[in-house]
């Protein structure tokens, strides 16, 4: 095994986005989906275009700067080396933890206030089940 | 965990960027290794040792409270 083998690791997030244009296309597709949902909900073309511009613009900026900035490279899904890969994994773990805390807090708060808590419950459930599933999966892979 | 990466690099008049380029990692990663903020993977530690012509344990030293310490 060489120092560069991390690039070919099965658990690497590298390769999630194959290239610059793929990243831009994914950003535009996601923005388009959000814009379409916004348009269906509100009937506002302006709001839909803003959704496309925000998500597509974010992807465009990452695609343009990923070769100049290691941080942009990580955000684009292409960490430049094993340390940035570790930073990416730590950031994902932190984001997952914050998501779990927010969804559980929202679930409890909505229940106490007598509001519909199903949205928070669904997100909390997905986070919890995917965490358990990931532990079981990576138990065999790592 | 301590290491002699900075000393070995400076002895050869290499910049962090030079070493990073050879090892195909970022300059910031070399800096993080030298300052002890980041512990490299075994393959990268082996590559560093190989580059300087040293065994891993000659470049990276565990402290007396490390894993397996008696």
Backbone of each chain as ProteinMPNN parsed JSONL, in Angstrom:
{"seq_chain_A": "XXXXXXXXXXXXXXXXXXXXXXXXXXXXXXXXXXXXXXXXXXXXXXXXXXXXXXXXXXXXXXXXXXXXXXXXXXXXXXXXXXXXXXXXXXXXXXXXXXXXXXXXXXXXXXXXXXXXXXXXXXXXXXXXXXXXXXXXXXXXXX", "coords_chain_A": {"N_chain_A": [[0.848, -1.196, 0.0], [0.595, 2.203, -0.812], [1.361, 5.703, -0.112], [-0.457, 7.034, -1.557], [-2.662, 5.534, -1.773], [-4.954, 6.116, -0.377], [-6.512, 7.554, -2.044], [-7.794, 5.747, -3.58], [-9.38, 4.501, -1.857], [-12.129, 2.562, -0.654], [-13.911, 3.816, 0.996], [-13.579, 6.424, 0.516], [-14.662, 9.773, -0.102], [-13.998, 10.836, -2.393], [-14.563, 11.168, -5.832], [-17.218, 11.293, -5.73], [-18.22, 13.436, -7.065], [-17.466, 13.527, -10.34], [-16.128, 15.427, -12.006], [-15.429, 18.862, -12.978], [-17.552, 19.872, -14.607], [-19.538, 18.084, -14.064], [-20.051, 18.624, -11.401], [-21.125, 21.215, -11.606], [-23.384, 20.638, -13.119], [-24.82, 18.966, -11.361], [-25.318, 20.802, -9.319], [-26.921, 22.666, -10.692], [-29.048, 20.992, -11.336], [-30.033, 20.286, -8.804], [-30.711, 22.835, -7.858], [-32.621, 23.417, -9.793], [-34.61, 21.525, -9.187], [-35.347, 22.395, -6.615], [-36.218, 24.949, -7.298], [-38.364, 24.294, -8.973], [-40.069, 23.04, -7.152], [-40.538, 25.218, -5.488], [-41.806, 26.896, -7.293], [-44.124, 25.442, -7.882], [-45.293, 25.5, -5.374], [-45.587, 28.263, -4.8], [-46.008, 29.644, -7.158], [-44.365, 31.565, -8.111], [-42.141, 32.748, -10.406], [-39.836, 34.212, -10.127], [-38.877, 33.557, -7.551], [-38.302, 30.888, -7.98], [-36.238, 31.076, -9.833], [-34.334, 32.329, -8.281], [-33.738, 30.292, -6.469], [-32.496, 28.456, -8.207], [-30.316, 30.015, -8.962], [-28.93, 30.397, -6.53], [-28.176, 27.754, -5.602], [-27.021, 26.689, -7.948], [-25.101, 28.674, -8.398], [-23.496, 28.374, -6.133], [-22.424, 25.824, -6.632], [-21.051, 26.431, -8.973], [-19.133, 28.282, -8.099], [-17.636, 26.624, -6.378], [-16.695, 24.782, -8.258], [-15.067, 26.406, -9.804], [-13.128, 27.295, -8.011], [-12.005, 25.097, -6.82], [-9.562, 24.001, -7.581], [-7.798, 25.837, -6.686], [-8.121, 26.191, -4.009], [-7.926, 24.281, -1.082], [-9.976, 24.02, 0.728], [-12.266, 24.646, -0.787], [-12.093, 22.514, -2.491], [-12.653, 20.328, -0.831], [-15.288, 20.979, -0.143], [-16.382, 20.641, -2.615], [-16.442, 17.982, -2.783], [-14.102, 16.673, -3.336], [-11.603, 15.994, -1.696], [-8.17, 16.916, -1.263], [-6.112, 15.417, -0.131], [-5.225, 12.898, 2.396], [-5.498, 14.133, 4.913], [-7.3, 16.197, 4.439], [-9.388, 14.624, 3.686], [-9.926, 13.444, 6.143], [-10.699, 15.745, 7.524], [-13.014, 16.287, 6.107], [-14.578, 14.035, 6.829], [-14.797, 14.441, 9.609], [-16.21, 16.847, 9.572], [-18.577, 16.036, 8.351], [-19.499, 14.265, 10.304], [-19.882, 16.049, 12.434], [-21.852, 17.699, 11.322], [-23.901, 15.831, 11.047], [-24.353, 15.196, 13.733], [-25.215, 17.675, 14.73], [-27.486, 17.961, 13.16], [-29.01, 15.828, 14.179], [-29.364, 16.658, 16.853], [-30.781, 19.067, 16.481], [-33.089, 18.129, 15.147], [-34.204, 16.395, 17.053], [-34.594, 18.158, 19.194], [-36.385, 19.91, 17.969], [-38.474, 18.107, 17.531], [-39.312, 17.47, 20.169], [-39.981, 20.056, 21.072], [-42.03, 20.748, 19.267], [-43.931, 18.789, 19.911], [-44.502, 19.444, 22.586], [-45.599, 21.974, 22.204], [-47.875, 21.302, 20.919], [-47.936, 21.123, 18.18], [-47.685, 19.784, 14.786], [-45.399, 17.266, 14.737], [-44.316, 15.547, 12.964], [-42.571, 15.963, 10.799], [-40.089, 16.68, 11.975], [-39.765, 14.308, 13.377], [-39.495, 12.452, 11.318], [-37.096, 13.244, 10.107], [-35.323, 12.919, 12.272], [-35.596, 10.185, 12.633], [-34.592, 9.183, 10.189], [-31.929, 10.03, 10.361], [-31.095, 8.618, 12.661], [-31.567, 5.888, 11.958], [-29.999, 5.677, 9.653], [-27.518, 6.124, 10.766], [-27.188, 3.898, 12.48], [-27.352, 1.882, 10.547], [-25.094, 2.548, 9.044], [-23.009, 2.093, 10.858], [-23.208, -0.682, 11.148], [-22.71, -1.439, 8.477], [-20.114, -0.382, 7.968], [-18.73, -1.776, 9.842], [-18.165, -4.15, 8.643], [-16.765, -3.318, 6.469], [-14.517, -1.815, 7.179]], "CA_chain_A": [[0.0, 0.0, 0.0], [1.393, 3.423, -0.885], [0.746, 6.871, 0.514], [-1.503, 7.583, -2.413], [-3.76, 4.586, -1.861], [-6.184, 6.655, 0.198], [-7.304, 8.076, -3.154], [-8.587, 4.675, -4.144], [-10.083, 3.842, -0.76], [-13.551, 2.315, -0.882], [-14.74, 4.703, 1.802], [-13.27, 7.799, 0.162], [-15.739, 10.531, -0.721], [-13.503, 11.275, -3.683], [-15.262, 10.499, -6.9], [-18.639, 11.581, -5.604], [-18.419, 14.263, -8.249], [-16.379, 13.137, -11.22], [-15.378, 16.507, -12.603], [-15.928, 20.226, -12.818], [-18.858, 20.063, -15.241], [-20.486, 17.24, -13.35], [-20.411, 19.37, -10.194], [-22.016, 22.311, -12.0], [-24.655, 20.036, -13.541], [-25.529, 18.522, -10.153], [-25.793, 22.023, -8.656], [-28.044, 23.214, -11.461], [-30.174, 20.054, -11.225], [-30.615, 20.453, -7.464], [-31.356, 24.153, -7.85], [-33.812, 23.312, -10.625], [-35.632, 20.799, -8.426], [-35.832, 23.3, -5.568], [-36.962, 26.01, -7.974], [-39.637, 23.727, -9.441], [-40.915, 22.866, -5.962], [-40.931, 26.564, -5.052], [-42.759, 27.415, -8.286], [-45.398, 24.732, -7.682], [-45.872, 25.936, -4.095], [-45.898, 29.698, -4.73], [-46.33, 30.197, -8.476], [-43.457, 32.687, -8.374], [-40.986, 32.406, -11.251], [-38.669, 34.884, -9.547], [-38.358, 32.743, -6.433], [-37.736, 29.666, -8.55], [-34.953, 31.423, -10.449], [-33.392, 32.603, -7.183], [-33.297, 28.971, -5.983], [-31.535, 27.917, -9.182], [-29.112, 30.851, -8.936], [-28.186, 30.172, -5.281], [-27.551, 26.422, -5.585], [-26.149, 26.596, -9.116], [-23.967, 29.584, -8.169], [-22.626, 27.722, -5.137], [-21.7, 24.755, -7.336], [-20.148, 27.07, -9.941], [-17.995, 28.835, -7.337], [-16.799, 25.493, -5.945], [-16.031, 24.208, -9.439], [-14.038, 27.337, -10.269], [-12.066, 27.518, -7.029], [-11.545, 23.871, -6.151], [-8.151, 23.73, -7.874], [-6.977, 26.859, -6.03], [-8.352, 26.174, -2.564], [-8.202, 22.951, -0.539], [-11.294, 24.066, 1.367], [-13.261, 24.542, -1.864], [-12.0, 21.162, -3.027], [-13.41, 19.465, 0.081], [-16.71, 21.303, -0.289], [-16.808, 20.115, -3.908], [-16.455, 16.523, -2.693], [-12.835, 16.136, -3.82], [-10.486, 16.353, -0.811], [-6.907, 16.772, -2.001], [-5.255, 14.391, 0.462], [-5.856, 12.158, 3.495], [-5.882, 15.031, 6.006], [-8.543, 16.872, 4.039], [-10.396, 13.569, 3.753], [-10.287, 13.342, 7.567], [-11.459, 16.965, 7.837], [-14.333, 16.085, 5.511], [-15.316, 13.071, 7.639], [-15.119, 15.101, 10.873], [-17.258, 17.837, 9.307], [-19.817, 15.282, 8.119], [-19.946, 13.76, 11.608], [-20.381, 17.19, 13.201], [-23.117, 18.122, 10.714], [-24.885, 14.805, 11.401], [-24.676, 15.354, 15.155], [-26.02, 18.897, 14.868], [-28.791, 17.637, 12.575], [-29.739, 14.971, 15.126], [-29.755, 17.474, 18.009], [-31.819, 20.016, 16.055], [-34.335, 17.43, 14.842], [-34.786, 15.905, 18.313], [-35.075, 19.336, 19.926], [-37.595, 20.353, 17.273], [-39.519, 17.104, 17.783], [-39.816, 17.668, 21.537], [-40.607, 21.381, 21.167], [-43.295, 20.715, 18.534], [-44.861, 17.967, 20.696], [-44.904, 20.23, 23.765], [-46.441, 23.088, 21.756], [-49.083, 20.769, 20.315], [-47.884, 21.217, 16.718], [-47.348, 18.558, 14.082], [-43.961, 17.013, 14.895], [-43.942, 14.419, 12.105], [-41.41, 16.329, 9.984], [-38.889, 16.509, 12.809], [-39.647, 12.89, 13.699], [-38.996, 11.736, 10.147], [-35.665, 13.565, 9.935], [-34.594, 12.261, 13.37], [-35.604, 8.749, 12.348], [-33.664, 8.909, 9.075], [-30.556, 10.188, 10.878], [-30.809, 7.515, 13.581], [-31.498, 4.603, 11.236], [-28.837, 5.677, 8.749], [-26.317, 5.985, 11.605], [-27.081, 2.484, 12.883], [-27.038, 1.126, 9.336], [-23.712, 2.835, 8.644], [-22.12, 1.386, 11.794], [-23.224, -2.102, 10.78], [-22.07, -1.569, 7.17], [-18.675, -0.14, 8.028], [-18.139, -2.839, 10.678], [-17.669, -5.17, 7.721], [-15.92, -2.738, 5.41], [-13.297, -1.18, 7.667]], "C_chain_A": [[0.884, 1.247, 0.0], [0.655, 4.572, -0.222], [-0.406, 7.411, -0.31], [-2.729, 6.672, -2.486], [-5.056, 5.099, -1.262], [-7.106, 7.153, -0.909], [-8.222, 7.01, -3.724], [-9.398, 3.943, -3.086], [-11.564, 3.692, -1.072], [-14.43, 3.277, -0.112], [-14.444, 6.164, 1.501], [-14.494, 8.481, -0.432], [-15.296, 11.065, -2.072], [-14.219, 10.488, -4.768], [-16.758, 10.678, -6.818], [-19.058, 12.473, -6.765], [-17.221, 14.036, -9.158], [-15.559, 14.267, -11.787], [-16.085, 17.83, -12.426], [-17.343, 20.382, -13.375], [-19.933, 19.237, -14.556], [-20.983, 17.965, -12.092], [-21.4, 20.486, -10.52], [-23.389, 21.756, -12.389], [-25.483, 19.58, -12.348], [-26.112, 19.729, -9.417], [-27.001, 22.608, -9.361], [-29.274, 22.315, -11.358], [-30.858, 20.19, -9.863], [-31.353, 21.778, -7.354], [-32.643, 24.122, -8.658], [-34.948, 22.598, -9.912], [-36.232, 21.684, -7.335], [-36.701, 24.404, -6.172], [-38.326, 25.523, -8.436], [-40.609, 23.56, -8.271], [-41.43, 24.219, -5.476], [-41.992, 27.141, -5.988], [-44.126, 26.767, -8.117], [-46.09, 25.242, -6.414], [-46.35, 27.374, -4.135], [-46.332, 30.303, -6.06], [-45.423, 31.343, -8.882], [-42.249, 32.218, -9.188], [-39.705, 33.004, -10.676], [-38.042, 34.069, -8.435], [-37.693, 31.47, -6.953], [-36.354, 29.949, -9.145], [-33.89, 31.725, -9.38], [-32.856, 31.292, -6.611], [-32.226, 28.385, -6.903], [-30.216, 28.692, -9.092], [-28.273, 30.577, -7.687], [-27.455, 28.832, -5.318], [-26.592, 26.251, -6.76], [-24.919, 27.468, -8.966], [-22.977, 29.004, -7.179], [-21.778, 26.641, -5.801], [-20.682, 25.348, -8.309], [-18.907, 27.622, -9.24], [-17.052, 27.719, -6.888], [-16.026, 24.905, -7.118], [-14.88, 25.099, -9.898], [-12.848, 27.407, -9.315], [-11.469, 26.242, -6.438], [-10.079, 23.549, -6.445], [-7.232, 24.738, -7.195], [-7.074, 26.789, -4.513], [-8.682, 24.761, -2.088], [-9.585, 22.906, 0.104], [-12.404, 23.918, 0.324], [-13.268, 23.134, -2.441], [-12.784, 20.174, -2.154], [-14.908, 19.701, -0.09], [-17.269, 20.792, -1.616], [-16.824, 18.589, -3.909], [-15.178, 15.878, -3.176], [-11.681, 16.553, -2.92], [-9.147, 16.014, -1.447], [-5.953, 15.745, -1.4], [-5.944, 13.794, 1.693], [-6.269, 13.048, 4.659], [-7.188, 15.746, 5.676], [-9.694, 15.873, 3.993], [-10.881, 13.413, 5.202], [-11.098, 14.562, 7.998], [-12.887, 16.825, 7.317], [-15.183, 15.142, 6.367], [-15.716, 13.667, 8.994], [-16.271, 16.102, 10.678], [-18.602, 17.156, 9.072], [-20.386, 14.764, 9.432], [-20.544, 14.891, 12.441], [-21.731, 17.657, 12.66], [-24.224, 17.125, 11.06], [-25.333, 14.939, 12.85], [-25.573, 16.57, 15.379], [-27.422, 18.662, 14.296], [-29.643, 16.803, 13.521], [-30.235, 15.787, 16.316], [-30.907, 18.417, 17.644], [-33.145, 19.29, 15.808], [-34.999, 16.896, 16.11], [-35.341, 17.048, 19.153], [-36.375, 19.849, 19.305], [-38.763, 19.42, 17.51], [-40.166, 17.323, 19.153], [-40.566, 18.996, 21.644], [-41.963, 21.393, 20.472], [-44.349, 19.907, 19.295], [-45.405, 18.762, 21.883], [-45.874, 21.34, 23.37], [-47.735, 22.62, 21.1], [-49.119, 20.883, 18.803], [-47.582, 19.846, 16.115], [-45.829, 18.342, 14.119], [-43.463, 15.941, 13.928], [-42.711, 14.719, 11.239], [-40.111, 16.145, 10.742], [-38.647, 15.029, 13.106], [-39.069, 12.1, 12.546], [-37.496, 11.986, 9.959], [-34.828, 12.861, 11.014], [-34.505, 10.759, 13.122], [-34.62, 8.376, 11.246], [-32.219, 8.998, 9.569], [-30.184, 8.992, 11.757], [-30.642, 6.19, 12.864], [-30.28, 4.558, 10.322], [-27.539, 5.565, 9.54], [-26.114, 4.515, 12.008], [-26.697, 1.623, 11.687], [-25.589, 1.32, 8.908], [-22.718, 2.119, 9.546], [-22.042, -0.09, 11.419], [-22.492, -2.321, 9.46], [-20.557, -1.441, 7.283], [-17.966, -1.115, 8.976], [-17.543, -3.917, 9.793], [-16.681, -4.617, 6.72], [-14.594, -2.201, 5.897], [-12.546, -2.102, 8.633]], "O_chain_A": [[1.844, 1.312, 0.768], [-0.503, 4.448, 0.176], [-1.237, 8.165, 0.195], [-3.708, 6.985, -3.164], [-6.133, 4.596, -1.581], [-8.326, 7.177, -0.746], [-9.28, 7.309, -4.276], [-10.019, 2.916, -3.357], [-12.179, 4.573, -1.673], [-15.567, 3.535, -0.508], [-14.991, 7.053, 2.153], [-15.268, 7.865, -1.165], [-16.082, 11.661, -2.808], [-14.449, 9.286, -4.631], [-17.491, 10.271, -7.719], [-20.115, 12.282, -7.365], [-16.086, 14.325, -8.778], [-14.368, 14.077, -12.033], [-17.157, 17.926, -11.829], [-18.222, 20.942, -12.719], [-21.093, 19.643, -14.48], [-22.168, 17.926, -11.763], [-22.386, 20.682, -9.809], [-24.422, 22.325, -12.037], [-26.698, 19.777, -12.316], [-27.25, 19.692, -8.95], [-27.981, 22.997, -8.725], [-30.403, 22.802, -11.3], [-32.085, 20.209, -9.769], [-32.465, 21.846, -6.831], [-33.642, 24.725, -8.266], [-36.106, 23.004, -10.012], [-37.448, 21.726, -7.148], [-37.759, 24.748, -5.646], [-39.323, 26.235, -8.315], [-41.792, 23.885, -8.37], [-42.594, 24.357, -5.101], [-42.945, 27.785, -5.55], [-45.156, 27.436, -8.196], [-47.311, 25.398, -6.381], [-47.398, 27.693, -3.573], [-46.957, 31.363, -6.084], [-45.676, 32.018, -9.88], [-41.447, 31.405, -8.728], [-38.637, 32.394, -10.727], [-36.822, 33.909, -8.38], [-36.663, 31.034, -6.439], [-35.422, 29.161, -8.98], [-32.711, 31.417, -9.553], [-31.668, 31.184, -6.304], [-31.195, 27.889, -6.448], [-29.137, 28.102, -9.14], [-27.045, 30.529, -7.766], [-26.246, 28.779, -5.089], [-25.487, 25.733, -6.597], [-23.82, 27.071, -9.353], [-21.765, 29.125, -7.358], [-20.573, 26.55, -5.568], [-19.577, 24.824, -8.45], [-17.783, 27.457, -9.715], [-15.832, 27.841, -6.998], [-14.848, 24.57, -6.992], [-13.839, 24.603, -10.33], [-11.704, 27.559, -9.745], [-10.532, 26.306, -5.643], [-9.421, 22.891, -5.639], [-6.021, 24.526, -7.131], [-6.191, 27.282, -3.812], [-9.592, 24.117, -2.61], [-10.28, 21.893, 0.036], [-13.358, 23.165, 0.52], [-14.316, 22.62, -2.832], [-13.485, 19.3, -2.664], [-15.693, 18.757, -0.172], [-18.468, 20.54, -1.738], [-17.176, 17.97, -4.913], [-15.147, 14.669, -3.408], [-10.858, 17.376, -3.32], [-8.995, 14.972, -2.086], [-5.069, 15.249, -2.099], [-7.088, 14.129, 2.001], [-7.266, 12.772, 5.327], [-8.068, 15.881, 6.527], [-10.845, 16.237, 4.235], [-12.077, 13.271, 5.457], [-12.067, 14.436, 8.745], [-13.846, 17.194, 7.995], [-16.361, 15.407, 6.606], [-16.825, 13.437, 9.475], [-17.179, 16.192, 11.504], [-19.638, 17.635, 9.533], [-21.596, 14.813, 9.657], [-21.583, 14.718, 13.078], [-22.642, 17.971, 13.426], [-25.356, 17.524, 11.334], [-26.516, 14.815, 13.165], [-26.557, 16.506, 16.115], [-28.418, 19.103, 14.869], [-30.845, 17.034, 13.654], [-31.38, 15.637, 16.744], [-31.877, 18.551, 18.391], [-34.203, 19.775, 16.21], [-36.223, 16.939, 16.231], [-36.412, 16.934, 19.748], [-37.332, 20.176, 20.007], [-39.9, 19.862, 17.672], [-41.39, 17.358, 19.282], [-41.648, 19.061, 22.229], [-42.928, 21.958, 20.985], [-45.52, 20.285, 19.326], [-46.606, 18.756, 22.151], [-46.838, 21.622, 24.082], [-48.594, 23.435, 20.764], [-50.181, 20.759, 18.193], [-47.27, 18.887, 16.821], [-45.071, 19.153, 13.588], [-42.33, 15.475, 14.046], [-41.903, 13.828, 10.979], [-39.159, 15.544, 10.243], [-37.513, 14.55, 13.094], [-38.259, 11.194, 12.744], [-36.73, 11.061, 9.689], [-33.777, 12.288, 10.726], [-33.471, 10.139, 13.37], [-33.904, 7.381, 11.352], [-31.389, 8.151, 9.238], [-29.101, 8.423, 11.62], [-29.692, 5.452, 13.124], [-29.606, 3.533, 10.225], [-26.567, 4.983, 9.059], [-25.016, 3.97, 11.891], [-25.835, 0.75, 11.787], [-24.934, 0.378, 8.463], [-21.707, 1.599, 9.074], [-20.96, -0.676, 11.375], [-21.733, -3.282, 9.328], [-19.81, -2.273, 6.768], [-16.745, -1.26, 8.92], [-16.535, -4.53, 10.144], [-15.854, -5.353, 6.182], [-13.636, -2.13, 5.127], [-11.49, -1.731, 9.146]]}, "seq_chain_B": "XXXXXXXXXXXXXXXXXXXXXXXXXXXXXXXXXXXXXXXXXXXXXXXXXXXXXXXXXXXXXXXXXXXXXX", "coords_chain_B": {"N_chain_B": [[2.728, 11.977, 20.354], [5.668, 12.563, 18.632], [7.676, 14.081, 16.026], [10.336, 14.142, 13.544], [10.1, 15.44, 11.177], [10.199, 18.146, 10.31], [12.864, 18.847, 10.914], [14.323, 16.99, 9.372], [13.461, 17.746, 6.851], [14.34, 20.42, 6.696], [17.07, 20.03, 6.922], [17.624, 19.121, 4.42], [17.204, 21.29, 2.924], [14.652, 21.761, 1.941], [11.481, 23.108, 1.036], [8.237, 23.296, 2.633], [6.365, 23.057, 0.666], [7.802, 21.774, -1.371], [8.254, 19.222, -0.271], [5.617, 18.469, 0.104], [4.743, 18.346, -2.534], [6.229, 16.214, -3.519], [5.235, 14.117, -1.971], [2.648, 14.156, -2.693], [0.647, 15.506, -1.26], [-1.106, 18.21, 0.445], [0.473, 21.427, 1.109], [-0.32, 22.454, 3.531], [-0.95, 20.155, 4.917], [1.57, 18.99, 5.338], [2.595, 20.945, 7.034], [0.815, 20.646, 9.19], [1.487, 18.081, 10.028], [4.147, 18.435, 10.814], [3.855, 20.193, 12.953], [2.547, 18.605, 14.688], [-0.17, 18.55, 14.761], [-1.6, 16.94, 13.116], [-1.8, 13.503, 12.695], [-0.236, 11.4, 10.541], [-1.486, 8.89, 8.2], [-0.602, 5.371, 8.24], [0.438, 4.496, 5.672], [1.214, 7.031, 4.599], [3.033, 7.902, 6.534], [4.961, 5.941, 6.19], [5.762, 6.56, 3.61], [6.912, 9.054, 4.042], [9.05, 8.357, 5.725], [10.453, 6.697, 3.948], [11.124, 8.538, 1.981], [12.977, 10.14, 3.287], [14.85, 8.267, 3.801], [14.743, 6.856, 6.156], [13.659, 4.694, 8.874], [10.257, 4.311, 9.96], [10.017, 4.556, 12.781], [12.21, 6.047, 13.323], [11.582, 8.511, 12.45], [9.077, 9.161, 13.468], [8.134, 9.367, 16.813], [6.858, 7.711, 19.584], [5.405, 8.882, 22.644], [6.134, 8.381, 26.174], [3.75, 7.747, 27.327], [2.236, 6.63, 25.429], [0.351, 4.368, 23.227], [0.585, 0.99, 24.206], [2.611, 1.468, 25.956], [4.785, 0.606, 28.648]], "CA_chain_B": [[3.553, 11.559, 19.22], [6.538, 13.624, 18.106], [8.348, 13.661, 14.791], [11.496, 14.925, 13.085], [9.879, 15.781, 9.767], [10.694, 19.498, 10.025], [14.328, 18.838, 10.934], [14.795, 16.251, 8.197], [13.171, 18.563, 5.662], [15.215, 21.595, 6.666], [18.433, 19.542, 6.663], [17.764, 18.929, 2.964], [16.877, 22.59, 2.319], [13.391, 21.633, 1.218], [10.335, 23.847, 1.572], [7.073, 22.426, 2.883], [5.739, 22.837, -0.635], [8.587, 20.761, -2.105], [7.969, 17.912, 0.312], [4.204, 18.18, -0.179], [4.636, 17.977, -3.942], [6.774, 14.872, -3.691], [4.361, 13.139, -1.314], [1.314, 14.362, -3.263], [-0.312, 16.009, -0.277], [-1.079, 19.671, 0.434], [1.493, 22.041, 1.961], [-0.905, 22.582, 4.872], [-0.867, 18.845, 5.571], [2.948, 18.873, 5.829], [2.698, 21.835, 8.196], [0.061, 20.04, 10.291], [2.269, 16.931, 10.512], [5.344, 18.958, 11.497], [3.471, 20.814, 14.224], [1.922, 17.587, 15.53], [-1.623, 18.691, 14.779], [-2.188, 15.845, 12.347], [-1.037, 12.264, 12.694], [-0.471, 10.83, 9.205], [-1.81, 7.467, 8.095], [0.588, 4.516, 8.156], [1.066, 4.598, 4.346], [1.885, 8.326, 4.413], [4.204, 7.896, 7.423], [5.975, 5.1, 5.532], [6.276, 7.316, 2.459], [7.791, 10.1, 4.586], [10.275, 7.683, 6.144], [11.145, 6.235, 2.738], [11.66, 9.717, 1.288], [14.16, 10.595, 4.013], [15.756, 7.14, 3.99], [14.698, 6.446, 7.563], [12.533, 3.863, 9.295], [9.18, 5.123, 10.549], [10.272, 4.853, 14.191], [13.27, 7.061, 13.411], [10.969, 9.801, 12.108], [7.969, 9.388, 14.402], [8.424, 8.76, 18.114], [5.762, 7.681, 20.546], [5.852, 9.314, 23.967], [6.137, 7.29, 27.156], [2.379, 7.419, 27.72], [1.534, 6.211, 24.222], [-0.221, 3.027, 23.179], [1.532, -0.092, 24.426], [3.678, 1.857, 26.881], [4.831, -0.239, 29.843]], "C_chain_B": [[4.354, 12.755, 18.699], [7.186, 13.137, 16.816], [9.46, 14.63, 14.405], [11.335, 15.387, 11.645], [10.453, 17.161, 9.439], [12.218, 19.52, 9.943], [14.885, 18.142, 9.685], [14.585, 17.062, 6.92], [14.144, 19.733, 5.557], [16.678, 21.207, 6.425], [18.698, 19.384, 5.165], [17.38, 20.188, 2.197], [15.619, 22.517, 1.447], [12.349, 22.541, 1.852], [9.211, 22.847, 1.864], [6.384, 22.091, 1.569], [6.459, 21.767, -1.442], [8.239, 19.361, -1.604], [6.535, 17.488, 0.0], [4.035, 17.688, -1.609], [5.124, 16.543, -4.163], [5.822, 13.808, -3.122], [2.918, 13.21, -1.809], [0.269, 14.635, -2.188], [-0.23, 17.53, -0.31], [0.021, 20.188, 1.362], [0.978, 22.161, 3.393], [-0.839, 21.263, 5.644], [0.54, 18.607, 6.115], [3.126, 19.731, 7.077], [1.992, 21.22, 9.41], [0.804, 18.842, 10.878], [3.457, 17.438, 11.333], [5.003, 19.546, 12.868], [2.738, 19.84, 15.144], [0.414, 17.695, 15.601], [-2.318, 17.546, 14.053], [-1.243, 14.653, 12.35], [-1.28, 11.562, 11.359], [-0.86, 9.364, 9.268], [-0.51, 6.671, 8.005], [1.229, 4.569, 6.765], [1.805, 5.925, 4.135], [3.125, 8.412, 5.298], [5.327, 7.062, 6.807], [6.599, 5.835, 4.354], [7.236, 8.417, 2.926], [9.126, 9.482, 4.999], [11.118, 7.252, 4.958], [11.817, 7.408, 2.025], [12.956, 10.183, 1.957], [15.16, 9.465, 4.275], [15.835, 6.682, 5.434], [13.542, 5.48, 7.796], [11.488, 4.766, 9.956], [9.518, 5.541, 11.972], [11.437, 5.823, 14.39], [12.717, 8.455, 13.117], [9.881, 10.163, 13.112], [8.256, 8.65, 15.702], [7.202, 8.854, 19.026], [6.27, 8.221, 21.877], [5.651, 8.184, 24.974], [4.74, 6.895, 27.633], [1.564, 6.892, 26.542], [0.988, 4.8, 24.309], [0.861, 1.982, 23.383], [2.656, 0.259, 25.362], [3.611, 0.998, 28.134], [4.78, 0.608, 31.113]], "O_chain_B": [[3.801, 13.806, 18.375], [7.239, 11.937, 16.548], [9.516, 15.768, 14.871], [12.32, 15.691, 10.971], [11.114, 17.332, 8.415], [12.796, 20.12, 9.038], [15.799, 18.647, 9.033], [15.43, 17.061, 6.024], [14.697, 20.009, 4.492], [17.432, 21.957, 5.804], [19.833, 19.496, 4.703], [17.247, 20.162, 0.973], [15.539, 23.122, 0.378], [12.337, 22.723, 3.069], [9.238, 21.706, 1.401], [5.883, 20.982, 1.382], [5.826, 20.952, -2.113], [7.97, 18.447, -2.384], [6.263, 16.331, -0.322], [3.29, 16.744, -1.871], [4.51, 15.768, -4.897], [5.633, 12.746, -3.714], [2.072, 12.418, -1.394], [-0.829, 14.079, -2.201], [0.614, 18.089, -1.011], [0.451, 19.49, 2.281], [1.735, 21.994, 4.35], [-0.691, 21.255, 6.866], [0.699, 18.086, 7.219], [3.732, 19.298, 8.057], [2.511, 21.27, 10.525], [0.758, 18.612, 12.086], [3.734, 16.925, 12.417], [5.771, 19.411, 13.821], [2.351, 20.206, 16.254], [-0.221, 17.014, 16.407], [-3.472, 17.222, 14.335], [-0.055, 14.775, 12.052], [-2.41, 11.169, 11.069], [-0.598, 8.68, 10.257], [0.551, 7.229, 7.727], [2.452, 4.677, 6.671], [2.894, 5.945, 3.56], [4.155, 8.934, 4.872], [6.499, 7.428, 6.892], [7.805, 5.75, 4.124], [8.25, 8.678, 2.278], [10.193, 10.004, 4.672], [12.338, 7.418, 4.955], [12.938, 7.287, 1.529], [13.91, 10.569, 1.282], [16.198, 9.685, 4.899], [16.867, 6.182, 5.883], [12.579, 5.443, 7.031], [11.808, 5.848, 10.447], [9.343, 6.7, 12.349], [11.632, 6.355, 15.483], [13.32, 9.459, 13.494], [9.773, 11.309, 13.549], [8.579, 7.462, 15.697], [6.608, 9.917, 19.207], [7.441, 8.041, 22.208], [5.062, 7.153, 24.65], [4.559, 5.851, 28.259], [0.348, 6.728, 26.644], [1.138, 4.12, 25.325], [1.938, 2.078, 22.796], [3.569, -0.542, 25.56], [2.527, 0.695, 28.631], [4.809, 0.067, 32.218]]}, "name": "protein", "num_of_chains": 2, "seq": "XXXXXXXXXXXXXXXXXXXXXXXXXXXXXXXXXXXXXXXXXXXXXXXXXXXXXXXXXXXXXXXXXXXXXXXXXXXXXXXXXXXXXXXXXXXXXXXXXXXXXXXXXXXXXXXXXXXXXXXXXXXXXXXXXXXXXXXXXXXXXXXXXXXXXXXXXXXXXXXXXXXXXXXXXXXXXXXXXXXXXXXXXXXXXXXXXXXXXXXXXXXXXXXXXXXX"}
